[in-house]
Amino acid sequence: MSNPDAIIIGTGVIGAAIAFEMAKAGWKTLSLDRNAQVGHGSTAGSCAIIRMHYSTFDGTAFAWEGYHYWHDWADYLGLPKDADLAQFRQTGCLVMKTEANGHLEKHMKYSAELNCPYEEWSAEQVQDRLPIYALDSFAPAKRLDDPDFGKPNGRRMGGAVFWPQAGYVTDPALSAQNLLDAAKRHGAAVRTGAEVVEILQADGRVQGVKLASGEEIRALVVINVAGPGSSIINRMAGVLDDMTIETRPLRQEVVHVPAPEGFDFETLGTIVSDSDIACYCRPEHGNHILIGSEDPECDPHQWCEDDMHYDRDFTDQWTTQAMRYAQRVPSLGIPSRMRGVVDLYDASTDWIPIYDKSSLPGFYMACGTSGNQYKNAPIAGKLMAALVAYCEGGADHDARPLQFDLPYIGRTIDAGFYSRKRPVNEESSFSVLG
């Protein structure tokens, strides 16, 4: 593959999905990753939550479409029957109604418009499903050093909304490997241990990449899907000037703790988003609970200069998240040994991704995926394949954005929603699940 049609930088789940969709469409693709193994960047650290509730119509439509590929994962990939596939566990997702999420009025409205099933639950129904839960309200979220931490505010949680088809993927790195194995069956090539250090250009167009080894690989299409390294690649390409949306690596800590004794959370639990305590959780193998932060105002964002040099040790943020969740689950045991994940995700200005061309012809971006786009990888792959074909065919996506069909749900969306030049979307939640 010394002369591919397209170079894809990154073999995370979205980069792998783009390779699969472009290879199926007849492109000779070469995927490059500096890691030694496919899917072992931030994808491997993902909570891999597949949910369909969003505070924007476009976000809801894209996620509801994306669910169907995970549900039909084996059929989508077309790999041999004995292939080792990532598994989708459909647990449902319970979202607590709070002032912070507008009591989910927008989320329910958009789900109803798109025929995406959901159920409104009373507080009693929440406790029937999760008897370990207490439903005092603690908002706003606080840090441990706040003297009012752990003190209820005198109100009670008023119920929740349950999306029954949500769930999570048990092995996110394997899902990326599945996608690239499927892509290889259509002629795609992959090289790991290959670090891009320069974006080659000539005559006002991208010409390929240069690797740290000094090797140059020529291609007239290059797609940046470098996750938390995406801003560095965009800087190499010199495409930042016309972008209103920036991307930066954001450090996150995810807590793994045992479920309370006597309750099988792995089997009976569900994904829960709870902005009252600013935590989300999902079941984890071994009857553990995985707990992440919903980025409340009191928690400082831990931005990193690059995606290589950051603190990989747990901090007091781990304890803060565990203790916030213990407000909801008073019987939670918090072990002295910290377990979980410390990793980065590629956060955009408004937590909505960039799926777009750039100011450099032939250079495309699928970045700023902010940790929440894992679920959308297959449909994002289809969108990017369609976008590249649209632009390389001579269309001006900035002036006339691609109108993209979502085949499962029978809708068409304006791909300009994901433009690098959009205004900051104030309808975004500015937070993430997973």
C-alpha positions in Angstrom: 0.0 0.0 0.0 2.7 2.5 -0.9 0.1 4.4 -3.1 -3.3 4.2 -1.3 -6.2 6.3 -2.4 -6.7 7.5 1.2 -4.7 7.5 4.4 -6.7 7.3 7.6 -4.7 8.5 10.7 -6.0 6.5 13.7 -7.3 3.0 14.3 -9.7 3.7 17.1 -13.3 2.7 16.6 -14.2 5.7 14.4 -11.1 5.5 12.3 -11.7 1.7 11.9 -15.3 2.3 10.9 -14.2 4.9 8.2 -11.7 2.4 6.8 -14.5 -0.3 6.6 -17.0 2.0 4.9 -14.5 3.5 2.5 -13.1 0.1 1.6 -16.6 -1.2 0.9 -17.1 1.7 -1.4 -14.0 0.8 -3.4 -11.3 3.1 -1.9 -7.8 1.7 -1.3 -7.3 2.7 2.3 -4.3 2.6 4.5 -4.8 3.1 8.2 -1.9 4.3 10.3 -1.5 4.3 14.1 1.5 5.0 16.3 0.2 2.4 18.8 1.3 -1.2 18.6 -2.2 -2.6 18.3 -5.4 -1.6 16.7 -7.9 0.1 19.0 -5.4 0.7 21.8 -5.7 4.5 22.0 -8.6 6.2 23.8 -11.0 3.7 22.3 -9.6 1.0 24.7 -10.4 3.3 27.7 -13.9 4.0 26.5 -16.9 3.1 28.7 -18.5 2.1 25.3 -22.0 3.2 26.2 -24.6 2.9 23.5 -27.4 5.4 24.3 -29.8 7.3 22.1 -30.9 10.2 24.3 -29.5 13.6 23.3 -30.5 17.2 23.9 -30.4 18.0 20.2 -32.5 16.5 17.4 -29.5 15.8 15.2 -27.7 14.1 18.1 -30.7 12.0 18.8 -31.2 11.0 15.2 -27.5 10.0 14.7 -27.4 8.0 18.0 -30.7 6.2 17.3 -29.4 5.2 13.9 -26.1 4.2 15.4 -27.7 1.8 17.8 -28.9 -0.5 15.0 -25.4 -1.4 13.9 -24.4 -2.6 17.3 -27.6 -4.5 17.7 -26.9 -6.3 14.4 -23.1 -6.3 14.8 -22.3 -9.6 13.2 -24.5 -8.9 10.1 -23.0 -5.4 9.7 -19.4 -6.7 9.7 -19.9 -9.8 7.6 -17.0 -11.6 9.2 -16.8 -15.4 9.4 -19.2 -17.1 11.9 -16.3 -18.2 14.1 -14.9 -14.6 14.5 -14.4 -13.3 18.0 -16.8 -10.4 18.1 -17.3 -7.6 20.6 -20.6 -8.1 22.5 -23.3 -5.5 22.9 -25.2 -5.9 26.3 -28.6 -4.2 26.1 -29.3 -3.1 29.7 -31.3 0.0 29.0 -30.3 3.5 30.2 -32.1 5.3 33.0 -31.7 9.1 33.1 -32.8 10.9 36.2 -35.0 14.0 35.7 -33.3 17.1 37.0 -33.3 20.8 36.5 -29.9 20.5 34.9 -31.3 18.4 32.0 -34.6 20.3 31.8 -36.4 17.3 33.2 -35.6 15.6 29.9 -38.4 17.5 28.0 -36.2 18.0 24.9 -34.8 14.4 25.0 -38.3 12.9 25.1 -39.6 15.3 22.4 -36.8 14.3 20.0 -37.1 10.6 20.8 -40.9 10.7 20.1 -40.3 12.5 16.8 -37.9 9.8 15.8 -40.0 6.8 17.1 -37.2 6.0 19.5 -38.8 4.1 22.4 -38.6 5.5 25.9 -40.6 5.1 29.2 -41.2 7.7 31.9 -40.6 6.1 35.4 -41.8 7.3 38.7 -39.4 7.4 41.7 -41.0 4.1 42.9 -40.3 2.4 39.6 -36.6 3.5 39.8 -36.4 1.9 43.3 -38.1 -1.2 42.1 -35.4 -1.7 39.4 -32.6 -0.4 41.7 -33.5 -1.2 45.3 -30.0 -0.1 46.4 -30.9 3.5 45.4 -31.9 6.3 47.7 -33.6 9.3 46.0 -32.7 12.3 48.1 -31.5 15.2 46.0 -28.0 16.6 46.5 -27.8 19.2 43.7 -25.8 21.1 42.9 -22.9 18.7 42.8 -20.1 19.5 45.2 -16.5 18.5 45.9 -15.4 16.6 49.0 -13.9 19.7 50.7 -17.3 21.5 50.5 -18.8 21.5 54.1 -22.2 20.7 52.6 -21.0 17.7 50.6 -23.2 14.7 51.2 -26.0 16.8 52.8 -29.4 16.4 51.0 -31.0 19.6 49.9 -34.4 18.7 51.3 -35.9 17.7 47.9 -36.5 14.3 46.4 -35.8 13.0 42.9 -39.0 13.1 40.9 -38.5 10.2 38.6 -36.6 9.3 35.4 -36.8 8.4 31.8 -35.7 4.9 30.7 -34.5 4.1 27.1 -34.8 0.3 27.0 -32.6 -0.3 24.0 -29.4 1.3 25.3 -26.5 -0.7 26.6 -22.8 -1.0 26.3 -20.1 -3.0 24.5 -18.0 -5.2 26.6 -14.7 -4.8 24.8 -14.3 -1.5 22.9 -10.8 -2.3 21.6 -12.0 -5.6 20.1 -14.8 -3.7 18.3 -12.2 -1.5 16.5 -10.3 -4.7 15.6 -13.5 -6.3 14.3 -14.1 -3.3 12.1 -10.6 -3.3 10.6 -10.7 -7.1 10.1 -13.9 -6.5 8.1 -12.2 -3.7 6.2 -9.3 -5.9 5.3 -11.7 -8.3 3.6 -12.5 -5.4 1.2 -8.8 -4.6 0.6 -8.0 -2.2 3.4 -4.4 -2.2 4.8 -3.3 -1.3 8.3 0.1 -0.3 9.7 0.6 0.0 13.5 3.8 1.5 15.1 3.6 4.2 12.4 3.7 7.8 13.8 2.8 10.7 11.5 5.0 13.7 11.9 4.2 15.8 8.8 1.2 16.3 6.5 2.6 16.6 3.0 1.3 19.3 0.7 1.9 20.6 -2.8 -0.1 22.7 -5.3 -2.6 23.7 -2.6 -3.6 20.2 -1.8 -2.7 17.4 0.6 -0.2 14.9 -0.9 0.2 12.3 1.9 2.1 12.0 5.2 5.6 11.6 6.5 6.3 9.1 9.2 8.8 9.4 12.1 10.9 6.9 10.3 11.4 9.3 7.5 9.2 7.4 5.1 6.8 9.3 2.9 3.5 7.8 1.8 1.6 9.6 -0.9 -2.2 9.9 -1.1 -4.5 12.7 -2.3 -6.9 12.1 0.6 -5.9 12.1 4.3 -8.4 11.7 7.1 -7.5 12.8 10.6 -9.1 10.4 13.1 -6.3 10.7 15.7 -8.6 11.1 18.8 -6.8 13.1 21.5 -4.0 13.7 19.1 -6.2 15.3 16.4 -5.4 18.9 17.2 -1.7 18.2 16.7 -2.4 16.6 13.3 -4.7 19.6 12.3 -1.8 22.0 13.3 0.6 20.0 11.1 -1.8 20.4 8.2 -2.2 24.2 8.9 -6.0 24.0 8.9 -6.9 25.7 12.2 -7.4 29.3 11.0 -11.0 28.9 9.7 -12.2 26.6 12.5 -14.6 28.1 15.1 -14.6 24.7 16.9 -11.4 23.6 18.5 -10.4 20.2 19.9 -8.2 19.4 22.9 -7.3 16.3 25.0 -9.3 16.2 28.2 -8.1 13.9 31.0 -10.8 11.7 32.7 -10.9 9.3 35.6 -13.3 6.4 35.7 -14.0 4.5 38.9 -14.5 0.7 39.2 -16.0 -0.4 42.6 -17.7 -3.6 43.7 -21.5 -3.5 43.7 -23.1 -3.5 47.2 -23.2 -6.9 48.8 -26.4 -8.8 48.0 -27.3 -7.0 44.7 -26.3 -8.4 41.3 -25.7 -5.1 39.5 -24.0 -6.8 36.6 -27.2 -8.7 35.7 -29.9 -6.5 37.2 -28.3 -3.0 36.9 -28.6 -0.6 34.1 -26.7 2.5 32.8 -27.7 5.5 34.8 -27.2 9.1 34.1 -27.7 11.3 37.2 -27.0 15.0 36.9 -28.2 15.5 40.4 -25.0 13.9 41.7 -23.1 14.6 38.4 -22.2 10.9 37.8 -23.1 8.3 35.3 -22.6 4.6 35.9 -22.9 1.2 34.1 -22.5 -2.5 35.1 -19.0 -3.9 34.8 -17.6 -7.4 34.7 -17.3 -9.2 38.0 -20.3 -7.4 39.5 -18.6 -4.1 39.6 -20.0 -0.7 38.9 -18.2 1.7 36.6 -18.6 5.4 37.6 -17.8 8.4 35.5 -18.2 12.2 36.0 -20.7 14.3 34.1 -18.3 17.3 34.3 -20.1 19.5 36.8 -19.0 23.2 37.2 -17.2 22.5 40.5 -14.8 20.0 38.8 -11.9 21.7 37.0 -11.4 20.4 33.5 -8.0 18.8 33.2 -6.9 19.8 29.8 -3.6 18.4 28.5 -1.1 20.0 26.1 -0.8 16.8 24.1 -2.0 13.2 24.2 1.3 11.7 25.4 2.3 13.5 28.5 -0.3 13.4 31.2 -0.8 12.1 34.7 -1.9 8.5 34.5 -2.3 8.1 38.3 -5.6 8.5 40.1 -6.2 11.7 42.0 -8.8 12.9 44.6 -11.2 13.0 41.6 -11.5 9.2 41.9 -12.6 9.6 45.5 -14.9 12.5 44.7 -16.7 10.4 42.0 -17.0 7.4 44.3 -18.4 9.4 47.2 -20.9 11.3 44.9 -22.2 8.0 43.8 -22.4 6.8 47.4 -24.9 9.6 48.0 -27.2 7.7 45.7 -26.2 4.2 46.9 -25.6 4.5 50.6 -24.6 0.8 50.9 -21.8 1.2 48.4 -18.5 0.0 49.7 -15.5 2.1 48.6 -12.3 0.1 48.6 -9.0 1.6 49.7 -7.3 0.3 46.5 -8.3 2.6 43.6 -9.3 0.7 40.4 -10.5 2.0 37.1 -9.2 3.9 34.1 -7.3 7.1 33.5 -7.4 8.2 29.9 -8.0 11.1 27.5 -10.8 11.9 25.1 -10.8 14.4 22.3 -13.1 17.2 23.5 -14.5 19.8 21.1 -15.6 23.2 22.2 -19.3 22.2 22.5 -18.8 18.4 23.0 -20.2 17.8 19.5 -17.8 16.2 17.0 -16.3 17.7 13.8 -17.1 15.5 10.8 -15.9 17.7 8.0 -13.6 18.7 5.2 -10.9 21.3 6.0 -9.5 24.4 4.3 -6.8 22.1 2.8 -8.3 20.2 -0.2 -8.1 16.5 0.4 -7.7 16.7 4.2 -10.7 15.7 6.2 -11.4 15.5 9.9 -13.4 13.2 12.2 -12.4 14.6 15.5 -13.6 16.3 18.7 -15.6 13.1 19.4 -15.6 14.0 23.1 -15.9 10.5 24.4 -19.6 10.3 23.5 -19.3 9.3 19.9 -18.2 5.6 20.4 -21.8 4.6 19.9 -21.9 6.4 16.6 -18.8 4.9 15.0 -20.5 2.8 12.3 -22.8 5.6 11.1 -19.9 8.2 11.4 -17.9 5.9 9.2 -20.7 5.9 6.6 -21.0 9.7 6.9 -17.3 10.3 6.4 -17.2 7.9 3.4 -20.1 9.8 1.8 -18.6 13.2 2.7 -15.2 12.4 1.0 -17.0 11.1 -2.1 -19.2 14.2 -2.1 -16.2 16.7 -1.9 -13.8 14.8 -4.1 -16.6 14.7 -6.7 -16.4 18.5 -6.8 -19.2 19.6 -4.4 -18.7 22.5 -2.1 -19.7 21.1 1.3 -19.2 24.5 3.0 -21.7 26.2 0.7 -24.0 23.3 0.1 -23.6 20.8 3.0 -24.1 17.1 2.3 -27.6 15.9 3.0 -27.0 12.4 4.5 -29.4 9.6 4.7 -29.8 7.5 7.9 -30.9 4.2 6.4 -32.3 2.4 9.4 -34.5 5.2 10.7 -35.4 6.7 7.3 -34.3 10.2 8.0 -32.0 12.7 6.2 -29.7 15.0 8.2 -27.7 18.1 7.2 -24.1 17.1 7.7 -23.3 20.8 8.2 -24.4 20.2 11.8 -20.9 18.8 12.3 -19.1 21.6 10.6 -15.7 22.9 11.8 -17.1 26.4 11.2 -20.4 26.1 13.1 -21.3 28.4 15.9 -20.9 26.8 19.3 -24.1 24.8 19.9 -25.7 26.2 23.0 -28.2 23.3 23.1 -25.4 20.9 23.9 -25.2 19.4 27.4 -21.4 20.2 27.4 -20.9 16.9 29.1 -20.5 13.2 28.2 -21.5 9.7 29.1 -18.5 7.5 28.6 
